[in-house]
């Protein structure tokens, strides 16, 4: 089992028998719908966004997750707004 799948399966396996009932498998895929799976969703999201692997999200990582500056020219106004919100909150 891949480490990320194993990390997700352990909290989904409510009875700890290392097999998946229909309910447990449903919590495994997709976990967002189940309260007992919220922590794993948060950790997976942090891993996806934090490109330098420190487990924290800096402003550059936050905006890069939403907007890729591939073209020449200015950033859209909404990107500036997101940067301001990131700094404020």
N, C-alpha and C positions, 0 to 999 in steps of 0.2 A: 504494500500500500504506500502511495506517495505520502511524504510527511504532511503536506497540506490537507490531503484527504483524511489522513489519520487524525489530525488535529480537529477537523470538522466532525468526523464520525464519533469521536468519544463523547461529546456532549449530546449528540443526536441519539446515541444508544442509551435510552433512558433506563432500561433494566440491566445494563452492563453485561449482557450475555454474548456480546460480540457478533450478534446477528441483527438484521434489520427487519422489524415489522414494517408494515405499510406506512404507519404513522412516523416511525423513526426514519425511514428512507425519505419520506416527504420532508421531514425537518432537515435532512442532509442536503436535499436538492429541491427547492431553494430554501436556504435557512432564514431568509429575511422575514418570513411569515410566522416565525415561532419565537416567543419571548425568551425561552431558555437558550436560544442560539444567537441572541443579539451580540454578546461579547465577541464571539468568533467572527461575526460579520464586521464588527469594528476593527478587529485586528487584521483581517484580510484587506479591508479598505485602506488602512494605514500602510500595509505592505505594498499595495498597488500604487499608491500615490507617492510614498516616500522613496524616491529613486536612489538616494544615497544610503539607504538601509539603516538609518539611525532611529527609525520608528516615530519620527516627528515629521510634521508637514510644515515646511517653510513657505513663504509667499511664492517663490518661484515654482515650487513643486505644485502648489495649489492652482496657480493660474495655468501652468503647463498641462495640467490634467483636463482643463476645459478648453484651452485655446492654444493652437500651434501656430506660431508666427512664421508661416511658410512663404508669404508673399512680401514684396517690398511695399513699404507704406506704413501709415500709422496703425496703431491698434484700434479696434473698435471701442466706442465709449463704454460699452458694458464691461470690458476688461478692466479699465480704470476703476469703474465702480466696484468690481469684485476685489481689486487690490485694496481699495479703501475699506471695504467691509472686512476683509481679512485682518487688516491692521487694527481696526476698531474692536472687533469681536475676538 
